[in-house]
Amino acid sequence: MLRKSIVKKKYSFAWISVVSAFFFFSCIITPQARETSPSIGAPYSAVPVYTPTTKDPGASVPATLPPELIPQGSPPETIPQEVATLASAVTEWPAAEPERGAVSLPPIGQGRVPVPEYIMGRGFVPPNEMAAFLLESNPDAESEFIEELVYIYSEESAVEGVNSDVAFAQMCLETGFLRFGGLVTVDMNNFCGLGAIGPIERGLSFANPRTGVRAHIQHLKAYATEEPLKQVLVDPRFHYVRRGSSPAIAGLAGTWAMDPAYAEKINNILERLYTFYYKY
């Protein structure tokens, strides 16, 4: 009896061993489920499938800056569609001028457009209206030069984040609506009186209008904010300014110019510009 019991236990142990081995090898051979199979099947349901969407042709499309606007040693930048539109007249990019309408108007207080308080910001008057305003103020000015100049002001201001209306109004004040006649002459391409102190120091000269405008915008930005420049520095007097010392237009009186009414004169030109554009 003892021998039979031992034999039975041996057979039971062998049977258990065989069954265990079968299950062990079946687990190794059978492939396990995956969240994502690289070769077959669909992605795991928890992972969203990317579906490209079609873009509205009229939506904002990034445009590459022209070479002269790209800082040296940096990768190409992109600018929004509104800046590309402004650049189209100069660079011949295929961009359409946005239609003038109520959506483009700034907030209106008591029936009139408020004059901006700060130097940084977005201008509202398009370049063609700036040109028309300047020609009305100075009918003897060369129209082609004015049209090119206001587009440059719009471009350079937009890239640096300076309010183009403010920069344009200051240019009109400093140059007498491009009549010049003071220390600075038209051939100097100096549109804001940079470095003009007296007969011995009549001011800085720049190689072309764009460089002169860029220097103007950079000098304004130096007063307005501590933010870094987007463009290559061309303003020789940039480092003479205490960065961010005058973020408001009012701060330019007694700093940019010693005339205590300097900011008020810029605001008066802005008021005239908005009256011209919005046809009060």
Secondary structure, DSSP 4 states (H G I P E B T S, - for coil): -HHHHHHHHHHHHHHHHHHHHHHHHHHHHSPPP-SS-SSSSPPPTTSPPP---PPPTTS---EEPPGGGSPTTSPPPEE-HHHHHHHHHHH----PPPPPSGGGPPP-BTTBPPPP-BSBS---S-HHHHHHHHHHH-TTS-HHHHHHHHHHHHHHHHHHTB-HHHHHHHHHHHHTTTT--SSS-GGGT-SS-TTB-SSS-B----SSHHHHHHHHHHHHHHHH--PPPSS----TTGGGS-TTS--BGGGGBTTTBS-TTHHHHHHHHHHHHHHHHHT-
